[in-house]
Amino acid sequence: MNHEHIPGWGADLDRSQRPAVPMERRPPRLEGVHWSDPPPAQQSSVEILKSTEHLKMPPVFGTSVPPRGVSGWIRRRAFRHSENDLRHWLMLLFADRVDVVEGVLSDGRRSRGARSAAAIVGATLVAAWLLRRSP
Amino acid sequence: MLATTYRRPYRVSARHVPDPVIEHPFDAIVRVLRSCICGSDLHLYHGLVPDTRVGSIFGHEFVGEVVDVGSGVRNLKVGDRVLVPFNIFCGTCYFCQRELYSNCHNVNPEATAVGGIYGYSHTTGGYDGGQAEYVRVPFADIGPTVIPPDIHIEDAVLLTDVVPTGYQAAEMGDIRENDTVVVFGAGPIGLLAARSAWLMGAGRVIVVDHVDYRLDFARRFAHCETVDFRSVGDMAIHIKKMTDGLGADVCIDAVGCEASGSVMQRVTGVTMKLQAGAATVLHWAINSVRKGGNVSIVGVYGPTFNAVPIGNAINKGLTLRMNQASVKRHLPRLIEHIQAGRLNPREIITHRVPLEEVSDAYEMFSGKKDQCIKTVLIPPGADVAASTTAAPITTP
């Protein structure tokens, strides 16, 4: 077969040229490491949920969007179950949907338009109720 | 700063949020110059990844300029232009000591089955992502790579995920000279997997998809044969007819959990979520590969379970390999390939969009509109900052 028209054909035909062969390569070809395992621990300013399959807290983590509200309550309970337990994941997916509802309500509270609409609807309902009460 | 924040399934918006800060002595803060929307971001966008919290900042493919470093950072300085692998890794744990950086055990409290990834839910560590103006980069001494001066910024941003993942997909297939390689999926990862298969000496490369413009693009970009799965009755039979009845030597899943092609899989995997996504491509790959062949999986699936024909895999004596790409270990060789002209990843970029219009960009990419293959996001002011190598902004 002629592969001359294909850029670089066979450049990595030699498996030793492939960067992930062998799959587990020791020692790693990584420059610049000046710490040992485990690295210094990050100080947490927010609540971080930990998998029960971690025997100790990993030293570094993200701090985006801590658990909050009803969805956070569900997430905390989800993390009582291991990753091996289907309930863990189903509860997290359910919490995600609850979080969306909470997010929509939160956005609504912050939106001037939504607040105005809510005020108009409320005033209309009160007026209708008062009119129905009058003889 | 402006950032892409998740609001609800099928809805993200560019919103102003607080700037990131140094949280650990080994952190850096990077001003983003370019970021991309990845196909796997669509799984988040569609609400399929557990623990995706409203307000999370998406984005795991980005390059930028270092603007601040923690007290313990020695190898990186303010002003360096870096490409940042999508994996967050410590460099010293059991797995990093084996160059399995995507499996790092020290960076994700929320799960043990996956390491840390920028902007990809709390299941991957709860890190904010790079579809923003600024991002916190942990382990800045080992994660980021300074962009060589002869590497285009758009090639650099594709080196953070797309190119290494496509390359590793081919590498895990253990391709030998003149092997027949079938790549399922003509998205960015599938395209780079096909190109990488040629680098490893494949004899035939066949890309399978159902989107016409992507199949056209695959033929041009990856010099491959293509199959539109809508036009074939049974995928396994079709591949066997193309390979003297034996099946392909290597099959690569570059699609993942939202595959089309089977109504039953879509209903049970995507609509009803009775399994962790549609396992259509896993079926096709296992049943289309030859006995003793290799199946390589880089498509993303959820953390629960999928119904796959594991009995066929056993009886055929298959080797199944899969992982998130360990980007850092691939970079030196992939940079060489780009410098030598053997790979030209930025040709897959079809859209360059201001970050302010990210909502429209997601809608376009998700809907495969406007012949979209790959979208690059440009934060406010970053076009000027990167002007020596920047391509003009094109909006959808």
Interface residues (C-beta under 8 A of the other chain):
Chain A: M1 H3 H5 I6 P7 G8 W9 G10 A11 D12 L13 R15 Q17 R18 P19 A20 V21 M23 E24 R25 R26 P27 P28 R29 L30 E31 G32 V33 H34 W35 S36 D37 P38 P39 P40 Q42 Q43 S45 I48 L49 K50 S51 E53 H54 M57 P58 P59 V60 F61 G62 T63 S64 V65 P67 S71 R75 F79 E83 L86 W89 L92 L93 A95 D96 R97 D99 V100 E102 G103 V104 D107
Chain B: R7 R8 P9 E23 H24 P25 F26 G47 P50 D51 T52 R53 V54 G55 S56 I57 G72 R74 N75 I88 C90 G91 T92 C93 C96 Q97 R98 E99 L100 H105 N106 V107 N108 P109 E110 A111 T112 A113 G116 H122 T123 G125 G126 Y127 D128 P138 F139 D141 I142 Q168 E171 M172 D174 E177 N178 S196 W198 L199 M200 G201 G203 H223 K273 G302 P303 T304 S326 K328 R329 H330 P332 R333 L334 H337 A340 G341 R342 L343 N344
